[in-house]
Amino acid sequence: MTLQTINLGGAQHCPSGAHHGFAVDQLLGTQHNIVSVSGGKDSTATLLLAMALEAPNLRAVFADTGNEHELTLEYLDYLADATGVQIERRRADFSRQIARKREFIATKWREQRVPETIVESALQVLQPTGIPFLDLCLWKGRFPSRRAQFCTEELKRNVLVEQVMLPLLDGKDMVLSWQGVRREESEARRYLPQCDEVGGGLFNFRPIIDWPVQAVFEAHRFAGVKANPLYSLGMGRVGCMPCINCRKGELREIAARFPEHVDRIAHWEDLVRQASKRGGATFFAGANAKHQQGSIAEMSPAEIVALANIRQAVEWSRTTRGGIQYDLIAIDGEADASACSSAYGLCDDYQGIAPAVEAA
C-alpha cells in the first residue's frame, strides 16, 4: 500500500504531493481510518460514507465537550445501534492546568496586589468539575470567542489526536482522519483541500468537502439512518448547546425550547467570573463586540456582566435587526416550542437527490 493511491473503494485519494519528513512509499504497515463523529449531519454522513466504502480498521470517535444537548448524546447511542459501529467517547482533562492556575493565583496574583477577596474567590471555584468545557473556561478565566476559539482545539482536536491517533503512529502505520467538513459551510472552509498531510503518517481526509447539504441528508436516507432530532427542533447546527457562534434565531429557539440550558450557561458564567481577575467573563462577549451602549472594550467588568450576560443575549435574540424592538412574529412562534422547525426542510416530505450523492 502506498499513498499514491489510497484505496477506499472509489473515494477521491489523498495526493502524494511533496511530503516532508515521511517517506510515503515506505509505508508498509496498517491503515487506520478514524472518523470524528459529533452527532451532527456532516460527521454522520462521513461515517456512513466510510462504511459504504468499506474503509479498513474503521473507528468512530466522539469528543465529549460536556456542553452537548442530551438529545445528541442519545443520538450517538442510536447511531451506534443503527450502524453497528461502536462510537468511542473521549474527554479532555484539565486537572493539571487548573492545579497550575491555582498555584499561579496563590502566588503571582498576591504579588501583583490583587485584592484578597478576588484571590480567595478564584481559589474557591478553581476545582476540576469533570465537565471539559467548564474546566477549560475556569482554567482560562474566560469563555472562547470568535477571535479566540480555543474550544475547538482544546476540547476536540487535541483530544482525538493525543488520545486516539498518536498512539497508532509508529513510523509504519498510517492514520486517515476523516472529517465531516464542507466548503459551503463557511469562508474559512472554502479553500480547504480534500486531503492533506499532518506528518508522521497522519493525514486529514475530508471526503464530503464538495457535497451540498442536500446530499448530506440524502446519505442519511439512503442508509436508513435518521438525522439528529435537534435539526427538527430549530437548530441549524449540532454540537455545543449553545455554541459561541450560534446565530440569533438559533439562540432564540434554544431559550424557548431548552431554557434549562440557558440556566446552565448562566451558572457557568458565575463560576468563570469568579475564576477571572477582572470578573467580566460572559458567554458571548468578545473584546471588540459592539453593544447599543457602546463598545464592550470600553466598559467596566460590571457593565459587561449587566449588558452582555447570557440572559441579556437571549432578550436580544428576541428582537428585530438593531436590537431595539421585539420581533413579534418570532415571539409568537415561541408559543409552541415543541413544534417541528427545520432550516433543512426536515418537517416536510423531502425529495431525494441520489445522483448528487453518487457524484459527490
N, C-alpha and C positions, 0 to 999 in steps of 0.2 A: 504494500500500500504506500502510495506517495501522495503528497498534497497537490500534485499536478492535476489529479482527478479524484477528488473525494467522492466515492461512490455512495450516494444516498438515494439511489433508485430514481434518478431524474431531477433531483434538486439542482439548482444552479450551484456551481462548485466554488470553493474558496480558491482564489487565484494564487499561483505560486509567487509571482512578483519578485521583488527584490527583498528577500528576507535577511534579517540581520541577527547574527548570534545563534541561529538554529538551522542546521542543515536538514531541510525538509526531505531531501532524497535519501537520508539515512534513517528515516523513521521506520522502525521495524516492529514497534510494539502495538499496543491496543488503542483503538479509537473509542473514546468515551464521549457520549452525547448527553449533555446536561441541559435540560430545558428549565428556564426560570419561569415559574408559574406564580402569578399574582392573584388569580381568581377573576381577572378581567378578560374581556373578549379576545384581545390580541394574543395574550400568552396562552389562552386556551386553544385558539386556532393554531398556534405554533406547535403545541403539544400534539394536537390531532394530526397535523401535517407530519411531524416526526414519526408518529405511529404508522401513518399511511405509507411512509417511505421506508418503514422497517429499519430505522436507524439502529445500529448495533449498540449494545451496552447503554440503553436509554435509561436516564434517571430524570425525575421531575422534582424540583426543589422550590419550596416556598420560604421566602424570608419574612418572618412574622415581626412586624414593627410594634405590635401591641396597640396600634391605633386603627385597626381594621374594624369594620362593622361585623357583627356576629353572623349576619347572613352570608358574608364572604367566607368565613370560617366553615360554616355549614356547607356552603357550595363546594369547597375544596374536598370535603368528605364525599359529597355526591359525585364530583368529578373523578375521584379515585375509584369509586364503585363503578361508574359508567364506563371508564376506560380500562379498568383493570391495572392501571399504573399507580403504584404507591407514590404519594406525594410527601416527600420528606419536609419536615418543618424545622427551620433553623432560626436562632435568635442571637442578636448581638448582646454582649455582656460588657457593661461599662463600670464594673465594680472597681477595677484598678484605677481608672481615670477619676472616679468620684473620690476614692481614697486620697489620690494625689491632690485633687482640688481642695479637699478638707485641710490637708497639711498646708497648702499654699495660703488658704484663707486664714488659718490659725496663726500663721507667721507673717506673711507679707502684708496682708490687709492691716494687721495691727501695726506693723512697721510704718505703713502708709497713713496711720492715724484714722483709719476708717472707724466710724462710731461703733462702740462695742455692741450696741443693740443690733446693728446690721450684721456684725460678725457672728454673734450668737444665733441670730435668726437663720443665717445661712448654714451654720454648722448643724443646727437642729434639723433642717429639712434635707440636707445633703446625705441621704442614705439610699442605697440601691433599693428600688421598688420591684425590680423584676420585669418592669414594663419598658422595653427598649427605647421607645420614642420619648417617654417621660424622663428616663435616666439620661438619655443623650442631652435633653434640654436642661436638666439640672446640672449636668457637668459643664455645659457651655454657658449656663446662666442666661440663656435666651432661646427663642424659637428660631427655626430656619426661616429664610425669606427667599424671595425670587433671586436676589443677588448673592445670597449665601445659603444655597440649597444643599447644605451638608448632610441632610437627612438621607438622601438617595445613596450617597457614597458610604456613609457610616452604617446605615440600617439594612441596606440591600447588597450593594456591590461588594463591599469588603467582607460581609458575612459569607456570601456564596463563594468568593474567590478563596478566602482563607480557610473556611471550614470544609468546602466541598472540592474545589478544583485543584488547589495547590497540592493536597495530599496525593493526587493522581499523577502528578507530573514528576517523572523520574528520569527525564532525559531521553526516553524512548517513546513513551506513550504520548498520544495527542488528545487534547480535550477540546471539543467543539461546544462553545457556549451559545445555545440557541436563545435568541432574544426576540420577543414579540414587539418589534418596533416598525412603524410605518411612516413613510415620508410625509404623508398628508396630515399627520397629527400636529406638527409644529415646524417652524422655520429652522429650529436647531437640528431637527432630524432629517430635514430635506436633503442634505448632501452627505449623509452617512453612506458608506459603502455597504454592500451586501455582506461582505466578509473582510475582516482584517485580522492581522496577527498581533497578538499582545506580546508574545515572546515565550521562549522555553517550551513550545508545543501547545500553547493556549491560543485559541482563535475565537473571535466573536463572529457569530453567524446570525444573520437577520433575514431569514428566508421569505418573510411576508412583507419586506420593506416596500414593495411596489403595489401591494394589494389595496384596493379601495375598501371602505368599511363594509360595503355590501358583501364582498367576497368573504370577509371575516365571519359574518353571521351565516352566510351560506355554508361555510365549512362546518359550523355547528349543526345546521340542519342535515347536511349530508351524512354526518356521523351519528345523527340521532342524539346529540348532546344539547341540553338546554343551556341557555346563557345565564349568567349570574342574575338573579331576580332583581337586583338593585337597578339594572338597566330599565326595568319596567316600573320603577318607583322614583322616577325623576332624576336619576343620576346619569350624568354624561360620562363619568369616569369611575373606575372602581379601584380602590386601594385604601389610602388613609381616609378616615371619616372624622372630620373633613381633611382634604389636602390643603396645604398652604396656597396652592394655585387654583383652588376651586373657583368657579365662576359665580357671579352674583346670584343668578337664578338657582344655581345648584345649592348655594348656601341657604337660600330661602326654603327650598324643598327639604333640606336636611332639618332645619329648625321646625318645619311643620310636621314632618313625618317621624323624625327621630330626635325629639327635644332632649332626651337623656344624653345624647352625645354632645349637645351644646353645654349641658350641665357639667359633663366630664371635662370638657376643654376649659370651662370657667374655673373649675377646681385646679386643673393643671396650671393655669395662668397664675393662680395664687401661690402655688408651690414654687414655680420657676422665678417669680418675682422675689420670693424670699431668698433664693439662691443667687440672685444678681446683686451687684454692688449698687447700681443706681435704682433698682426696684421699679423699672418701667417696662418689663417684658410683657408683651401681648402676643397672641397667636398670629395675628395678621399684620401687625405694624412693622413696616420696614423703615430704615433710617431716613429714606428720602421720600416716603409716602406723603401724599397730599391729603388734606382734610379741609372741610368747609371753613374751618377756623385757622387755616394756615398750614405750614409745613411741620410735620412731626419732629423734624430735626431741630426745630427752634422751640419745642415745647419742653416743659419740665416733665420728669417721670410721672408725677401726679396727674398732669394734664393728659399725658399719653394714655394712662390707665383709664381715666374717666371718659376719654373720647374714642379710644380705639380698642377697647376690650371686645371679647367675642360677642357679648350681648349687644353692644352697640353696632358691631358689624352685622349682626342679624337684623337689627332695626333698619340699617342702611340697605340691606338686601331686599327689603320690602318697599323701597321707594323707586320712583322713576329715575330716568337719567338726570344726574345733577344732585341726587340725594336729598332733595328738599320735600317733595310731595310724595305721599304714599301712592303706590301703584294699586288702585282699587280693583283692577281686573285680576292682578296676580293675587291679591289678598283674598278675593272672592274664591279663587281656585284653591285656597288653603282649606276651605270648608270640609272637603272630603280628602283627607290625607292618605286614605287607603286606596284611592282610585289609581288606575294604571296611567302612567305618564312616561312616555319614552321618546327621546330625541332620535331614536333609530327606527321608529315605526313598529316597535315590537307589540304594540297593542292591537294592530290591525293584521289582517291576513296578508302575509308577505309573499311576493312572487320571487322565486329563486332565480339566481343568475349563475347556474352551474358552469357555463362556459368561462365566466370571469375567473372562477377558482382554478379551472383547468389551465387557463392561460397564465395565471399567476404562478 
